[in-house]
Structure formats: C-alpha cells, structure tokens
Amino acid sequence: MAFQRRNTKKRFYQRRKVCRFCADSTLEINYKDGKALRPFITERGKIIPRRITGTCAKHQRTLSTAIKQARTIALLPYVGKLS
C-alpha cells in the first residue's frame, strides 16, 4: 500500500448540440422536400433520435411528422435497401 491509485479518469465534455432549425430560421421542415429530410433517417429508414441529431423537442416532433408524411407519399423509404 505504498502508493494508491487515484481516480485518474479524464472527464469527457461533449459540446452541446444546437438545433439547426432554431439557429437558422430560414430552414423549413416540409414533408415534400425529401432531400432535406434524408439526413434525419438512417440507411435502414429509421428516424434518428434528437439526442443524436441535436434538434429541439418542438422541431423533432414536426420533423418526425414530416418524415412519416413523406413515407406515405413514397418520397422516403419505410425500410432501407434490402439485400
């Protein structure tokens, strides 16, 4: 017990993600714009959660509604590529 090891784990602080729709008011969530909605779904077709994308709760709700509407009219896939 000559030397004791102290808790030497370094703390990892991640920068707070900012909602891109709140930061730039010119961006609009529209279900007809499939290219704008594509970054918010995975390659398998799942909606990416807000803890990963950084969107606020208000815009995540409208975003998920827009993605679901775009899926209904076949602008976005329900599932990704089948192999």
C-alpha positions, 0 to 999 in steps of 0.5 A: 500500500505504498502508493494508491491509485487515484481516480485518474479518469479524464472527464469527457465534455461533449459540446452541446448540440444546437438545433439547426432549425432554431439557429437558422430560421430560414430552414423549413421542415416540409414533408415534400422536400425529401432531400432535406429530410434524408439526413434525419433517417438512417440507411435502414429508414429509421428516424434518428433520435434528437439526442443524436441529431441535436434538434429541439423537442418542438422541431423533432416532433414536426420533423418526425411528422414530416418524415412519416408524411413523406413515407406515405407519399413514397418520397422516403423509404419505410425500410432501407435497401434490402439485400 
